[in-house]
């Protein structure tokens, strides 16, 4: 395949290192650019397009909704919010849901939840334990919680006095900081770090963290923005460890491409907020709610969670076989359709080489090839991804 034409930009702010391709249409796990070239999507809009592109059920639902009602504001009732909140709570064990527009906004409101929890209990609890290599968003508060120095650079001073950062997957580190930080009110983490390099938390770690939060009266807040909504083979990543958090944040795959975010809470985190404490103009609009309802229904009706688990196992095994004995492959890991291939060196060049070969992939933490395929990808399509990408990785490492 010939290299795509460079993107011509004019007045768009230069905030992305965009690849030289613009897509015109999609179907299933395939995309076509403006010149008609075809690409296999191994990234799903960064874990957004779980149903792939132009899924017939989603197209029908959104077309009907656009022709009916898009926006009225939260001054009035929105029936779709009731429907989607019921569905989320039934599948997560949560009790209440606040809808917003993005993962960053959901996490921002989760941080506000933790602060408000301390305030309502009359205690000066202002600190949240967060993890190294974490990613929670680009607002000032969520950036302070995020463990990427590259993303934080230039936006200092951060609200670092509100966060205590510890190594990921290390319960002893949290116990240690608890002894010297009496202002801690919560722990915020991803059960599977996406931007951090596809790092999977141990079930025992999460179970111990749940117990620690119970003992100390902290809220356990789990960022499910990237790993939630069926991607790891269950509805939400924490369900792999058999625990119940106090709050979860959702976005990305919940709307199948329509902007959406949600903060869902239970137990001590429920019944805290009242009118005026949280708000949003566009959050929870009828279009986004219809997208969320259709997404959850389709995942359930089409058995996509079990498929995601089986296909993820198949893809990891396929790469393990194709890259066996190749020097420079440090690890192949993940859960369901969150897959990371860690190399021993920076490998950003693989992204453009894959693009030239008609494959959409990503590199995170400089050295981890990240795959987040649509949940609707077939085994045959997964085999095409393995067969196309493995030689690219192998040739890169042999240079």
PyMOL commands that set and color helices and strands:
alter all, ss='L'
color gray80, all
select helices_A, chain A and resi 44-47+56-66+79-92+103-120+140-145+149-152+160-162+171-180+203-216+237-241+252-254+267-269+286-301+304-322+349-356+379-398
alter helices_A, ss='H'
color red, helices_A
select strands_A, chain A and resi 23-27+30-33+38-41+96-100+127-131+163-166+184-189+192-193+199-200+219-223+247-250+261-265+329-335+338-343+359-360+362-364+368-371
alter strands_A, ss='S'
color yellow, strands_A
deselect
rebuild
show_as cartoon
